[in-house]
Amino acid sequence: MTVAVEKPRKTGTEERPPAPARRVRTVNRSLVVAAILLVWLVLFAVLRGRQTLSLAAADLTDLHRWFNDVNDSIGANRNSNPLFLYFFNEIRLVIDTLVTFVQELISQPGAGRPVPQIGWLGVVGIAGYLSWAVGNWRVALLAVAGFTFLGLQGLWQESMDTLALTVSAVFVALLFAIPLGVWAGLSDRFHRIVTPFLDFMQTMPTFVYLAPLTLFFLIGPASATIATAIYAAPPAIRITAHAIRSVPETTVEAADSLGATRRQALLKVLLPMSRRTVVMGVNQTIMAALAMVTIAALIDAPGLGKTVVQALQSLDVGTAFNAGLAIVVMAIVLDRVTTAASARADTARGSGSPLLKWRRQLLAAGGVAALVLVYLSHTYVWAAEFPGEGATGSSIAKTAADVTTWAQDNLSGLTNAFRDALTNALLNPFQALLTDSPWWLVGAALVAVGAVLGGWRAGATTAVCVGLLVATGVWSDAMTTLASTAVATVLVMLLGVVLGVWMGRSALVDRLLRPSLDAAQVMPPFVYLVPFLALFGATRFTAIVAAVVYAAPVAIKIIADGVRAVPATTVEAATSTGCNTWQIITKVQLPMSRGALTLATNQGLIYVLSMVVVGGLVGAGALGYDVVAGFSQGQLYGKGLAAGLAIVLLGVMFDRITQAAARRTSA
């Protein structure tokens, strides 16, 4: 029996075989950027020197004069305007009271006493006891040795002034940052609102915080503390929010199922489980505060920063090195103590020490010993004033000065040749391209590059920033700063790729280099200027080299992590096909780390911009000089304020372009 199979009838709607997919052409962004630069170079050759918006150092625009008038008006009405009487002046009074209290406690004579309430012996005892209580005996020994070394340098009072301002600023910052961080961790809406502000605050170089705050709070410790608190708060807010959001949802759900209220869940579950990460946020806040307090010497903040600034201005490398070393020692001590505090519980559990069961008794005994030292330092002059004449510091300063003289006598040929080669081959041509091109040509090129690399939003942001840069009246100085920043960033990325790839491919190299990179990130920006001032003198090149060394650690670590994140199977597959090491790096690991490379460029740019501006103290000129001159010369206050605004605009422009490019690369 056969079964007839009916053939399907053809209809008009019968499916046809799919047409071959058309190849979609993708535009190579590198080629487009190269084309933009080529057009720019051609037009530069034709239009060089026209419409450059150059402005002499002593010249002012209408905007600068308006800023000066606002400053004068505020000064004249400071004690009559209700906004100042009942708001700004009250804030300044509260902060002044806090700072004065801490200074009279550990650094400055007060209350009819020729010495502070707690002298050097008491401060060392408290530092050692607290370091032991939150860390371990090794950290306590480091703290005692570090604080004692500050006295041996002959910088005890300056160091305590810096510590007093840092403690005051961190206290004020954490008073607001921790609650805001908890709120951002609990609320998605608030997290979305606060994140752009935190990005903006962390993009702004340290210099920029100073000028606006002196307008409302005058110069002095109050303005320095407020500026430091504002600058240091974002890390604590961001890291606290991250810590709260990182608590497993199952843990929170378990607390809810047991009937815990939101307050109980926060206090009994979220905060205890986030403690270690929150303490790391406190660590970052302390480091940021210490960096800012030293720079705040420009607005008459007392302490080590003032010593460094005065020494840099007089080119006294020995004194600057001694004070810079004291800042580094204090930074290392504070960093090690807070880092140990975040890991103390885990370290103690893993150590298995038999002394753990006696910890409370030992802490009580140590507390009594610390109180005895405090009493002695409060009562007796020998325990209040650090003994000696600071011979160690004098020896350090003399040695640094001698080394500087030797380097200038014997290495000047090499260092000057290196400086001149890089300046003539890279810096001068690029600076000429930016400063001698018509402003509208530079602006159009920047907008086009921003749109190509980061998309239309980045292009629009760049257009707004360019327009505002023109309005500030310091366009030429901004382009000079942009040239130095771009050159330094190129050098940072070259160094970052070489060392980052090396670290990413070798666990041994990573273990050897990472501690040095971590230590380098602890040092405040001022410290980097001192050795390069000795080698290269007071020039813009000094600021560029210091910026490269300052920014390189973060770029190196990001690139190393990106290279390490490339799947091992991918590398093995490339190896099995016969690729050599160079091909694996250039064809596999670097292309697959493009997101990390772009992020490293973003962070490198921000760090470089911050440092290049600080370099205004050692001959970098441009915007950095404008800001410094605005603090020291009243008639240039408005120009300095406009220069600070220009720095912010450059930072925002760089940040938006590179972040958008990183997102597009990752996608």
C-alpha positions as CSV (number, residue, x, y, z in Angstrom):
1,M,0.0,0.0,0.0
2,T,1.4,3.3,-1.0
3,V,0.6,6.6,0.5
4,A,0.5,9.6,-1.8
5,V,2.3,12.6,-0.3
6,E,0.8,15.9,-1.4
7,K,3.5,18.3,-2.5
8,P,3.3,21.7,-1.0
9,R,1.8,24.3,-3.2
10,K,3.7,27.4,-4.0
11,T,2.2,30.6,-2.7
12,G,3.1,34.2,-2.9
13,T,4.1,34.1,0.7
14,E,6.4,31.2,0.5
15,E,9.7,31.7,2.5
16,R,12.7,32.3,0.4
17,P,16.3,31.5,1.4
18,P,17.7,34.3,3.5
19,A,19.7,36.8,1.6
20,P,23.4,37.0,2.5
21,A,24.1,39.5,5.3
22,R,25.5,42.7,4.1
23,R,28.8,43.8,5.6
24,V,28.4,46.8,7.8
25,R,31.2,49.3,7.5
26,T,32.6,50.5,10.7
27,V,34.4,53.8,10.9
28,N,37.9,53.6,12.4
29,R,37.9,56.3,15.1
30,S,41.7,56.5,15.1
31,L,41.6,57.4,11.4
32,V,38.9,60.0,11.9
33,V,41.0,61.6,14.8
34,A,44.1,61.6,12.6
35,A,42.1,63.3,9.8
36,I,40.9,66.0,12.3
37,L,44.5,66.6,13.4
38,L,45.7,66.8,9.8
39,V,43.1,69.5,8.9
40,W,44.0,71.3,12.1
41,L,47.7,71.3,11.1
42,V,47.0,72.6,7.6
43,L,44.8,75.5,8.9
44,F,47.3,76.2,11.7
45,A,50.0,76.7,9.0
46,V,47.7,79.2,7.3
47,L,46.2,81.1,10.3
48,R,49.1,80.9,12.8
49,G,49.1,83.8,15.3
50,R,45.6,85.1,14.5
51,Q,42.8,85.4,17.1
52,T,44.7,83.6,19.8
53,L,43.1,85.5,22.7
54,S,46.5,86.0,24.4
55,L,46.5,88.0,27.6
56,A,49.5,89.5,29.4
57,A,50.2,88.5,33.0
58,A,49.1,91.8,34.5
59,D,46.2,92.4,32.1
60,L,42.6,91.8,33.3
61,T,39.3,91.3,31.5
62,D,35.9,92.7,32.4
63,L,35.1,89.3,34.1
64,H,38.3,89.5,36.2
65,R,37.5,93.1,37.3
66,W,33.9,92.0,38.1
67,F,35.3,89.2,40.3
68,N,37.6,91.8,42.0
69,D,34.6,94.0,42.6
70,V,32.6,91.2,44.1
71,N,35.5,90.3,46.4
72,D,35.8,94.0,47.5
73,S,32.0,94.2,48.0
74,I,31.9,91.1,50.1
75,G,34.8,92.3,52.2
76,A,33.0,95.7,52.8
77,N,29.7,94.1,53.7
78,R,31.0,91.0,55.5
79,N,29.9,92.3,58.9
80,S,26.6,93.8,57.8
81,N,25.1,91.4,55.3
82,P,22.7,89.0,57.1
83,L,23.8,86.1,54.9
84,F,27.4,86.5,56.2
85,L,26.4,87.5,59.8
86,Y,24.1,84.5,60.4
87,F,25.5,81.9,58.0
88,F,29.0,82.1,56.6
89,N,30.5,83.9,59.6
90,E,28.9,81.5,62.0
91,I,30.3,78.5,60.1
92,R,33.7,80.1,60.1
93,L,33.4,80.7,63.8
94,V,32.5,77.1,64.6
95,I,35.3,75.7,62.5
96,D,37.8,78.2,63.9
97,T,36.7,77.1,67.4
98,L,37.2,73.5,66.5
99,V,40.6,74.1,65.0
100,T,41.8,76.3,67.8
101,F,40.7,73.7,70.3
102,V,42.7,70.9,68.6
103,Q,45.7,73.2,68.1
104,E,45.8,74.2,71.8
105,L,45.5,70.6,72.7
106,I,48.6,69.4,70.8
107,S,50.4,72.1,68.9
108,Q,49.9,75.7,70.1
109,P,50.1,77.4,73.5
110,G,46.8,78.4,74.9
111,A,44.7,79.2,78.0
112,G,47.6,81.1,79.7
113,R,50.1,78.2,79.2
114,P,53.4,78.5,77.4
115,V,53.0,75.0,76.0
116,P,50.0,73.0,74.6
117,Q,47.7,71.0,76.9
118,I,49.4,67.8,75.7
119,G,53.1,67.8,75.0
120,W,55.2,65.7,72.7
121,L,55.5,62.8,75.2
122,G,51.7,62.6,75.6
123,V,51.1,62.8,71.8
124,V,53.6,60.0,71.1
125,G,52.0,57.9,73.9
126,I,48.5,58.4,72.5
127,A,49.6,57.7,69.0
128,G,51.3,54.4,70.1
129,Y,48.4,53.3,72.2
130,L,45.7,54.0,69.6
131,S,47.8,52.3,66.9
132,W,48.1,49.2,69.1
133,A,44.4,49.3,70.0
134,V,43.2,49.4,66.4
135,G,46.1,47.5,64.8
136,N,48.9,45.6,66.4
137,W,52.2,46.1,68.1
138,R,54.1,46.5,64.8
139,V,51.9,49.4,63.7
140,A,52.2,50.9,67.2
141,L,56.0,50.8,66.9
142,L,55.8,52.4,63.5
143,A,53.6,55.2,64.9
144,V,55.9,55.9,67.9
145,A,59.0,55.9,65.7
146,G,57.3,58.1,63.1
147,F,56.1,60.8,65.5
148,T,59.5,60.8,67.3
149,F,61.2,61.3,64.0
150,L,59.1,64.4,63.3
151,G,60.5,65.9,66.5
152,L,64.1,64.9,65.7
153,Q,63.6,66.8,62.4
154,G,63.0,70.0,64.4
155,L,59.5,70.2,62.9
156,W,57.4,69.1,65.9
157,Q,55.1,72.1,66.1
158,E,54.7,72.4,62.3
159,S,53.8,68.6,62.2
160,M,51.3,69.0,65.0
161,D,49.7,72.0,63.3
162,T,49.3,69.8,60.2
163,L,47.9,67.0,62.3
164,A,45.5,69.3,64.0
165,L,44.1,70.7,60.7
166,T,43.9,67.1,59.3
167,V,42.0,65.8,62.4
168,S,39.6,68.7,62.3
169,A,38.9,68.4,58.6
170,V,38.5,64.6,58.7
171,F,36.1,65.0,61.7
172,V,34.0,67.5,59.8
173,A,34.1,65.5,56.6
174,L,33.1,62.2,58.2
175,L,30.3,64.0,60.2
176,F,28.5,64.5,56.9
177,A,30.1,61.8,54.6
178,I,29.2,58.7,56.5
179,P,25.5,59.5,56.8
180,L,25.4,60.6,53.1
181,G,27.2,57.4,52.2
182,V,24.7,55.2,54.1
183,W,21.8,57.1,52.5
184,A,23.3,56.5,49.0
185,G,23.8,52.9,49.9
186,L,20.2,52.4,50.9
187,S,18.5,54.6,48.3
188,D,18.9,54.1,44.5
189,R,17.4,57.5,43.8
190,F,19.8,59.3,46.1
191,H,22.7,57.3,44.7
192,R,21.9,58.4,41.2
193,I,21.6,62.0,42.3
194,V,24.8,62.2,44.4
195,T,27.1,60.3,42.0
196,P,27.5,63.1,39.4
197,F,28.4,65.5,42.2
198,L,31.0,63.1,43.6
199,D,32.4,62.7,40.1
200,F,32.6,66.5,39.7
201,M,34.2,67.0,43.1
202,Q,36.8,64.3,42.5
203,T,37.6,65.7,39.1
204,M,38.5,69.2,40.4
205,P,42.2,69.7,41.2
206,T,43.0,70.6,44.8
207,F,43.9,74.2,43.9
208,V,40.4,75.0,42.7
209,Y,38.8,74.6,46.1
210,L,40.9,77.4,47.6
211,A,39.9,80.6,45.8
212,P,36.1,80.4,46.1
213,L,36.2,79.5,49.8
214,T,38.5,82.4,50.6
215,L,35.8,84.6,49.1
216,F,33.3,83.5,51.8
217,F,35.5,82.4,54.7
218,L,38.7,84.6,54.3
219,I,42.1,83.1,54.4
220,G,43.3,81.1,57.4
221,P,42.8,77.8,59.2
222,A,39.0,77.9,58.9
223,S,39.0,78.2,55.1
224,A,41.8,75.6,54.9
225,T,39.7,73.2,57.1
226,I,36.5,73.7,55.1
227,A,38.3,73.3,51.8
228,T,40.0,70.1,53.1
229,A,36.7,68.7,54.4
230,I,34.9,69.3,51.1
231,Y,37.8,67.8,49.1
232,A,38.2,64.7,51.4
233,A,34.5,63.8,51.8
234,P,33.8,62.2,48.4
235,P,35.9,59.1,48.9
236,A,34.1,58.4,52.2
237,I,30.7,58.9,50.7
238,R,31.4,56.7,47.7
239,I,33.1,53.9,49.6
240,T,30.5,53.8,52.3
241,A,27.7,53.6,49.7
242,H,29.6,50.8,48.0
243,A,30.0,48.9,51.3
244,I,26.3,49.1,52.1
245,R,25.4,47.9,48.6
246,S,27.8,45.0,48.8
247,V,26.1,43.3,51.7
248,P,24.5,40.2,50.4
249,E,20.7,40.5,49.8
250,T,20.1,37.2,51.4
251,T,21.5,38.5,54.7
252,V,19.2,41.5,54.6
253,E,16.2,39.3,53.7
254,A,17.0,37.1,56.6
255,A,17.0,40.1,59.0
256,D,13.7,41.2,57.6
257,S,12.2,37.8,58.0
258,L,13.2,37.9,61.7
259,G,11.2,41.1,62.1
260,A,14.1,43.6,62.2
261,T,13.1,47.2,61.5
262,R,15.1,49.3,59.0
263,R,17.0,50.9,61.8
264,Q,17.8,47.6,63.4
265,A,18.9,46.1,60.0
266,L,21.2,49.1,59.5
267,L,22.8,49.1,63.0
268,K,22.9,45.3,63.5
269,V,23.5,44.0,60.0
270,L,24.5,46.5,57.3
271,L,27.0,48.6,59.2
272,P,28.8,45.7,61.1
273,M,29.2,43.8,57.8
274,S,30.4,46.9,56.1
275,R,32.9,48.0,58.8
276,R,36.1,47.0,57.0
277,T,35.2,48.7,53.8
278,V,34.0,51.8,55.6
279,V,37.3,52.0,57.5
280,M,39.1,51.9,54.1
281,G,36.9,54.9,53.1
282,V,38.1,56.7,56.3
283,N,41.7,55.8,55.2
284,Q,41.2,57.5,51.8
285,T,39.6,60.5,53.4
286,I,42.6,60.9,55.8
287,M,45.0,60.7,52.9
288,A,43.0,63.2,50.8
289,A,42.8,65.5,53.8
290,L,46.6,65.4,54.4
291,A,47.3,66.2,50.8
292,M,44.9,69.1,50.8
293,V,46.1,70.5,54.1
294,T,49.6,70.9,52.8
295,I,48.4,72.7,49.7
296,A,46.1,74.9,51.8
297,A,49.3,76.6,53.0
298,L,48.6,78.9,50.1
299,I,45.7,80.4,52.0
300,D,47.7,80.8,55.2
301,A,47.1,77.3,56.7
302,P,49.8,76.6,59.4
303,G,51.9,73.5,59.4
304,L,54.4,71.7,57.2
305,G,52.7,72.9,54.0
306,K,53.7,76.5,54.7
307,T,57.3,75.4,55.3
308,V,57.4,73.6,51.9
309,V,55.8,76.5,50.1
310,Q,58.2,79.1,51.5
311,A,61.2,76.8,50.7
312,L,60.0,76.2,47.2
313,Q,59.5,79.9,46.6
314,S,63.0,80.6,47.7
315,L,64.4,77.5,45.9
316,D,65.7,76.2,49.3
317,V,65.7,72.5,48.3
318,G,67.2,71.3,51.6
319,T,64.5,72.8,53.8
320,A,61.8,71.8,51.4
321,F,63.1,68.2,51.4
322,N,63.2,68.0,55.2
323,A,59.6,69.3,55.5
324,G,58.5,67.1,52.6
325,L,60.0,64.1,54.3
326,A,58.0,64.9,57.4
327,I,54.8,65.0,55.4
328,V,55.6,61.6,53.9
329,V,56.4,60.1,57.4
330,M,53.1,61.4,58.7
331,A,51.2,60.1,55.7
332,I,52.8,56.6,56.0
333,V,51.9,56.4,59.7
334,L,48.3,57.5,59.2
335,D,47.9,55.2,56.3
336,R,49.3,52.1,58.1
337,V,47.2,52.8,61.2
338,T,43.9,53.1,59.4
339,T,44.7,50.2,57.0
340,A,45.6,48.0,60.0
341,A,42.3,49.1,61.7
342,S,40.3,47.8,58.7
343,A,41.9,44.4,58.9
344,R,42.5,44.0,62.6
345,A,39.7,41.5,63.4
346,D,40.6,39.2,60.5
347,T,44.3,39.4,61.3
348,A,43.7,38.7,65.0
349,R,41.5,35.6,64.3
350,G,44.1,34.2,61.9
351,S,47.1,34.8,64.1
352,G,46.1,32.3,66.9
353,S,48.1,34.4,69.4
354,P,47.7,33.2,73.1
355,L,47.6,36.9,74.1
356,L,44.2,37.4,72.5
357,K,42.4,36.3,75.6
358,W,44.3,38.9,77.6
359,R,43.7,41.7,75.1
360,R,41.2,43.6,77.3
361,Q,43.5,43.6,80.3
362,L,46.5,44.5,78.2
363,L,44.6,47.4,76.6
364,A,43.5,48.6,80.0
365,A,47.2,48.6,81.2
366,G,48.3,50.4,78.0
367,G,45.6,53.0,78.5
368,V,46.8,53.7,82.0
369,A,50.4,54.1,80.7
370,A,49.2,56.5,78.0
371,L,47.4,58.6,80.5
372,V,50.5,58.7,82.7
373,L,52.5,60.1,79.7
374,V,49.7,62.6,79.0
375,Y,49.9,63.8,82.6
376,L,53.7,64.1,82.5
377,S,53.5,66.1,79.2
378,H,50.8,68.4,80.7
379,T,52.7,69.0,83.9
380,Y,56.4,69.1,83.1
381,V,58.2,71.2,80.4
382,W,60.7,68.5,79.6
383,A,57.8,66.3,78.5
384,A,55.9,69.1,76.8
385,E,58.6,70.6,74.5
386,F,60.5,68.2,72.3
387,P,64.1,68.2,73.4
388,G,67.0,69.1,71.2
389,E,67.6,71.6,68.4
390,G,66.4,69.4,65.5
391,A,69.9,68.4,64.6
392,T,68.6,65.5,62.6
393,G,66.5,67.8,60.4
394,S,69.5,70.2,60.0
395,S,71.6,67.2,58.8
396,I,68.9,66.1,56.4
397,A,68.5,69.6,55.0
398,K,72.3,70.0,54.6
399,T,72.6,66.6,53.0
400,A,69.8,67.4,50.6
401,A,71.3,70.8,49.7
402,D,74.7,69.2,49.1
403,V,73.2,66.5,46.9
404,T,71.4,69.1,45.0
405,T,74.6,71.1,44.5
406,W,76.4,68.0,43.4
407,A,73.6,67.0,41.0
408,Q,73.5,70.5,39.5
409,D,77.3,70.5,39.1
410,N,77.7,67.0,37.7
411,L,74.4,66.0,36.2
412,S,73.3,69.3,34.7
413,G,74.6,68.4,31.3
414,L,72.5,65.2,31.2
415,T,69.4,66.6,32.8
416,N,69.5,69.7,30.7
417,A,69.9,67.7,27.6
418,F,67.0,65.5,28.5
419,R,64.9,68.5,29.4
420,D,65.7,70.4,26.2
421,A,65.2,67.3,24.0
422,L,61.8,66.6,25.3
423,T,60.8,70.3,25.4
424,N,61.9,71.0,21.9
425,A,60.7,67.8,20.3
426,L,57.3,67.5,22.0
427,L,56.3,70.2,24.4
428,N,57.1,73.4,22.3
429,P,55.5,72.2,19.1
430,F,52.3,71.0,20.8
431,Q,52.1,74.2,22.9
432,A,52.6,76.3,19.8
433,L,49.8,74.4,18.0
434,L,47.4,75.1,20.9
435,T,48.4,78.7,21.8
436,D,49.1,80.1,18.3
437,S,46.1,78.6,16.5
438,P,42.9,80.7,16.4
439,W,40.8,79.9,19.4
440,W,37.9,78.8,17.3
441,L,40.0,76.3,15.4
442,V,41.3,74.8,18.6
443,G,37.8,74.7,20.0
444,A,36.4,73.0,16.9
445,A,39.2,70.4,16.9
446,L,38.6,69.6,20.6
447,V,34.8,69.3,20.1
448,A,35.3,67.1,17.0
449,V,37.8,64.8,18.8
450,G,35.5,64.6,21.8
451,A,32.5,63.6,19.7
452,V,34.5,61.0,17.8
453,L,36.0,59.4,20.9
454,G,33.1,59.8,23.4
455,G,30.0,60.3,21.3
456,W,27.7,63.3,20.9
457,R,27.2,63.9,24.6
458,A,30.9,64.2,25.2
459,G,31.1,66.5,22.2
460,A,28.3,68.7,23.5
461,T,30.1,68.8,26.9
462,T,33.3,69.8,25.2
463,A,31.6,72.5,23.3
464,V,30.1,74.0,26.5
465,C,33.5,73.8,28.2
466,V,35.3,75.5,25.3
467,G,32.8,78.3,25.3
468,L,33.2,78.9,29.0
469,L,37.0,78.7,28.7
470,V,36.8,81.6,26.2
471,A,34.6,83.5,28.6
472,T,37.1,83.1,31.5
473,G,39.6,85.3,29.6
474,V,42.5,83.0,30.3
475,W,42.3,81.0,27.1
476,S,46.0,81.2,26.2
477,D,47.1,80.1,29.7
478,A,44.5,77.3,29.6
479,M,46.0,76.1,26.3
480,T,49.5,76.2,27.8
481,T,48.3,74.1,30.7
482,L,46.6,71.8,28.3
483,A,49.8,71.3,26.4
484,S,51.8,70.4,29.5
485,T,49.0,68.1,30.6
486,A,48.8,66.3,27.3
487,V,52.5,65.8,27.1
488,A,52.7,64.5,30.6
489,T,49.7,62.2,30.0
490,V,51.4,60.7,27.0
491,L,54.5,60.0,29.1
492,V,52.4,58.5,31.9
493,M,50.6,56.1,29.5
494,L,54.0,55.0,28.0
495,L,55.3,54.3,31.4
496,G,52.0,52.7,32.5
497,V,51.8,50.4,29.5
498,V,55.4,49.2,29.9
499,L,55.3,48.6,33.7
500,G,51.6,47.6,33.7
501,V,52.0,44.9,31.1
502,W,55.1,43.6,33.0
503,M,53.2,43.5,36.3
504,G,50.1,42.0,34.6
505,R,52.2,39.1,33.1
506,S,54.4,38.4,36.1
507,A,53.1,37.8,39.6
508,L,56.7,38.3,41.0
509,V,57.1,41.7,39.4
510,D,53.6,42.7,40.7
511,R,54.6,41.7,44.3
512,L,57.8,43.7,44.0
513,L,56.4,46.9,42.4
514,R,52.9,47.2,44.0
515,P,54.1,48.2,47.5
516,S,56.2,51.0,46.0
517,L,53.2,52.1,43.9
518,D,51.0,52.1,46.9
519,A,53.5,54.2,48.9
520,A,53.9,56.6,46.0
521,Q,50.1,57.2,46.0
522,V,50.3,58.1,49.7
523,M,52.6,61.1,49.2
524,P,50.9,64.5,48.8
525,P,51.6,66.3,45.5
526,F,53.9,68.9,47.0
527,V,56.5,66.3,47.9
528,Y,57.1,65.4,44.3
529,L,58.2,68.8,43.3
530,V,61.2,68.8,45.6
531,P,63.6,66.3,44.0
532,F,62.8,67.4,40.5
533,L,63.4,71.0,41.5
534,A,66.9,70.0,42.4
535,L,67.4,68.2,39.1
536,F,65.8,70.5,36.6
537,G,65.4,73.9,38.3
538,A,62.4,76.1,38.4
539,T,60.9,75.4,35.0
540,R,57.7,74.1,33.5
541,F,59.5,70.8,32.7
542,T,59.9,70.3,36.5
543,A,56.1,70.3,36.9
544,I,55.7,67.9,34.0
545,V,58.2,65.3,35.3
546,A,56.7,65.6,38.8
547,A,53.2,65.1,37.3
548,V,54.4,62.0,35.4
549,V,55.8,60.4,38.6
550,Y,52.7,61.4,40.6
551,A,50.2,60.1,38.1
552,A,52.0,57.0,36.9
553,P,51.3,54.7,39.8
554,V,47.5,54.7,39.3
555,A,47.8,54.2,35.6
556,I,50.3,51.3,36.0
557,K,48.0,49.5,38.5
558,I,44.9,49.9,36.3
559,I,46.7,48.6,33.3
560,A,48.2,45.7,35.2
561,D,44.8,44.7,36.5
562,G,43.4,44.9,33.0
563,V,46.1,42.7,31.5
564,R,45.7,40.2,34.3
565,A,42.0,40.0,33.7
566,V,42.5,38.7,30.1
567,P,41.4,35.0,30.3
568,A,44.3,32.5,30.6
569,T,42.6,30.3,28.0
570,T,42.8,33.1,25.4
571,V,46.5,33.6,26.1
572,E,47.0,29.8,25.9
573,A,45.2,29.6,22.6
574,A,47.4,32.3,21.2
575,T,50.5,30.6,22.4
576,S,49.4,27.3,20.9
577,T,49.0,28.9,17.5
578,G,52.7,29.9,17.6
579,C,52.4,33.6,18.7
580,N,55.6,34.9,20.4
581,T,55.5,37.1,23.5
582,W,55.4,40.4,21.6
583,Q,52.5,39.2,19.5
584,I,50.6,38.0,22.5
585,I,51.0,41.4,24.2
586,T,50.2,43.5,21.2
587,K,47.6,41.3,19.5
588,V,45.8,39.8,22.5
589,Q,46.4,41.3,25.9
590,L,46.5,45.0,25.1
591,P,43.5,44.9,22.6
592,M,41.4,42.9,25.2
593,S,42.5,45.5,27.9
594,R,41.2,48.6,25.9
595,G,38.7,49.4,28.6
596,A,41.5,49.4,31.3
597,L,43.7,51.5,29.0
598,T,41.0,54.1,28.5
599,L,40.3,54.2,32.3
600,A,44.0,54.6,33.0
601,T,44.1,57.5,30.6
602,N,41.2,59.1,32.4
603,Q,42.8,58.8,35.8
604,G,46.2,59.8,34.5
605,L,44.8,63.0,33.0
606,I,43.1,64.0,36.2
607,Y,46.2,63.3,38.3
608,V,48.4,65.1,35.8
609,L,46.2,68.1,35.6
610,S,46.2,68.4,39.4
611,M,50.0,68.2,39.6
612,V,50.8,70.4,36.6
613,V,48.7,73.2,38.3
614,V,50.6,72.7,41.6
615,G,53.7,73.1,39.5
616,G,52.8,76.8,39.2
617,L,54.9,77.2,42.4
618,V,58.1,76.1,40.6
619,G,57.9,77.9,37.3
620,A,55.2,76.0,35.4
621,G,53.4,79.3,34.8
622,A,50.0,79.4,33.0
623,L,46.9,78.6,35.1
624,G,48.9,77.4,38.1
625,Y,50.7,80.7,38.3
626,D,47.5,82.7,37.9
627,V,45.9,80.9,40.8
628,V,49.0,81.4,43.1
629,A,49.3,85.1,42.0
630,G,45.6,85.6,42.8
631,F,46.2,84.6,46.4
632,S,49.2,86.8,46.9
633,Q,48.2,89.9,44.9
634,G,44.8,91.4,45.6
635,Q,44.5,93.0,42.1
636,L,44.9,89.6,40.5
637,Y,42.3,87.8,42.7
638,G,39.7,87.9,39.9
639,K,42.1,86.5,37.4
640,G,43.1,83.8,39.8
641,L,39.4,82.9,40.4
642,A,38.9,82.7,36.6
643,A,42.0,80.5,36.3
644,G,40.5,78.2,38.9
645,L,37.3,77.9,36.9
646,A,39.3,77.2,33.8
647,I,41.1,74.3,35.6
648,V,37.7,72.9,36.5
649,L,36.5,73.2,32.9
650,L,39.6,71.4,31.6
651,G,39.1,68.6,34.2
652,V,35.4,68.2,33.3
653,M,36.2,68.1,29.6
654,F,39.0,65.5,30.0
655,D,36.9,63.4,32.4
656,R,33.7,63.3,30.2
657,I,35.6,62.5,27.0
658,T,37.7,59.7,28.5
659,Q,34.9,58.2,30.6
660,A,32.6,58.1,27.6
661,A,35.4,56.6,25.5
662,A,36.0,54.0,28.2
663,R,32.3,53.0,28.1
664,R,32.2,52.8,24.3
665,T,35.4,50.7,24.3
666,S,34.0,48.3,26.9
667,A,30.7,48.1,25.0
